Every structure is written in C-alpha cells, then in structure tokens.
Amino acid sequence: MTHAVTSMNTKRALARSLRNAMEKKPFSKITVTEIITDCGVNRKTFYYHFQDIYALLKWMVKQDAVEVVKNFDPVSDFEEAISFVMNYVEENNHLITCAYDSIGHDVVKSFFYSDFIALMGSFIEAKEKKLNMRFDEKYRAFLSKFYTEALSGMLMDWIRDRECVDKEVVIEHISKTLTTSLTSLIRAYGFTA
C-alpha cells in the first residue's frame, strides 16, 4: 500500500472517530485523546495529519463536499444537483451545524464555493451549447464566480434558517432564476459558436 493510500485511510479513520464523538457530545467537548483512542492511533499520528481538531473537522466537511459533488451531473439537471446538496445538508444536519458553529460561516461557505465553481462553469457551457452561442472566456469565468457566489450564499442562508424556509421553494427559485437569467445573458452577450 502506498503512503498516500495509508495516509488517506488514517485520515478517514480519524474522521469516523470524530463523527462518532460528535454524535455523543458537543464538538467543543471532544478531545484529541478521545479521537485517537476510538480509532486506535497515537497522538503523533493525529498531529502528523492535522494541526488540531478544527483542522480535522474542516477536512471531514471538505471530503463530504467532494463526495456529494461526485454524485451528480449539474449539466443534465441543475435543479437535481441543488436538491441533492440540500438533502445532504438535511441528512448531515448535526455535522453541518457543528461545522457552521465551530469553524464559521465563511469556511463552510468556502467548501460550497470551491466545489460549485467548476460545476457552474460546466452548467454555463452546457447552456451555451444548447443555444449554439458562447461567451468570451473572461465573461464566462466572471459568470461562474458570480453565480457560484450567489448559490453559495443562498445555501448558507438556507442552512441558517432551514426551519423557516421551504427547501422545495428555494430549489425552484434558484433553478428558475439561474436558468432564465443565464439564457437571457447568453442571448444578449453571447456570439454564435
């Protein structure tokens, strides 16, 4: 087994132990000792991989985000992709809330942002092909950032106010707004492919 595979397996084991501990007590009460005891590694191994428990939590949330993104194709159905992410957030409510409370709004938002930027670019390119038009590369990059920022912000608002906001309405509004505005922008500022 290569060092990279061993390292990834160790990180996953530490993340599982943190997840187990989070089911039993608040994040602020979890210690490195509990985590290493649960997964059977020594303290030196923990600190080789992570600076502290917050770094492990960040890594764990980031890995979950990567796994979520692998499960959908935003080009074929962007609404389904947004729904998938929101369902993941609901199913992992404790983890997301803990991350939000422990590592902050901006860090959690950056996880969404970093995963959605490439997907948004793919979605824009698919819309361009469908309309047989395209944008200047710089404008496409700008739109990817613009829409990703908006989408990440909306998801963070929904995470904070989930109980007050209907998920299906949010999904419908995001999808409708994105599709309509992007189609209009392509027709107004795109050129024939």
Secondary structure, DSSP 4 states (H G I P E B T S, - for coil): --HHHHHHHHHHHHHHHHHHHHHHS-GGG--HHHHHHHHT--HHHHHHH-SSHHHHHHHHHHHHHHHHHHT--TTT-HHHHHHHHHHHHHHTHHHHHHHHHHH-HHHHHHHHHHHHHHHHHHHHHHHHHHTTEE--HHHHHHHHHHHHHHHHHHHHHHHHTGGGS-HHHHHHHHHHHHHHHHHHHHHHH-EE-
